[in-house]
Amino acid sequence: MSRQKADREEYGEKKDRVNISLTPTAQRLLDQQGAAMGISRSELIERLARGLISSNPEVRSLGGFCAN
C-alpha cells in the first residue's frame, strides 16, 4: 500500500522539518501504524498531536473495527 503524499499546508499552515529522537521500537511502531492508515510517520504524529486520532490502543481498535 502506498502512502498519501503529504500536503504541507493541509492544516492552513506550512509544515517545518523537526528532529526528534526515538528508539528503534518506537520508529517501527509508528511506521506500522502509519502504514496501516496509509499515512507517513510524520502525518501520524501530526494527527496524534492535534487529537485527530487517539494513541489509546482500545480506541484505535474500536476505530478500526467501526471503519470495516
N, C-alpha and C positions, 0 to 999 in steps of 0.2 A: 504494500500500500504506500503510495507516495503522499508526502506531507503537503499541506497547503502552503503556498508562498506567503510569507508574512507581509501584511500591509502595514508599512511603517507608520502610517498616520490613521490607522483604523480607529483609534480612540480619541481622535481630534488633536493629537499632539505627536510630534516626531519622537521616535524611539532613539535612545542613546545606548551606545555599547558600554557595558559594565563588566567588570571581572569579579567573580565570586569563587570561593574555594569550596569544593565538595569532595567527599570521599568517593572512591570508585563505585561503591554500592549506591550512594545517593544519585550519582550520574546515571547509572544503569537503570535505577527505578524511575527516574524522571524520563529517560528515553523510552522505557517500556510503556509508561502511562501516556506519554505524548503520542507514541506510535499507535496505541490503541484508540486514541481520539483523532488521529490523523493530523496532529499539530506538532510543532517543534518543541524542544525543551524550553526555549525562550518564551514561546507563547503559552506554554503550560504554566510557567512561573508567573507570567503577566496575569493570567486568568485567576490563579490562586491568590495573588496579591490583591486583585480587585474584588475578590469574593464572588467571582462568577462561577467558580466551581469549588467544591469542598475538598479539603485534604483528609477528611474523615472517611476511612475505608468503608464504613457502613453506608454512608451517604453515596459514595461512589458506586458501590454495589447496587444499591437501590436505583440510582440514576441509570446505570447500565441495564438493569432489569426492566425498568419502565420504558427505556428507549427501544427495546426489542419488541 
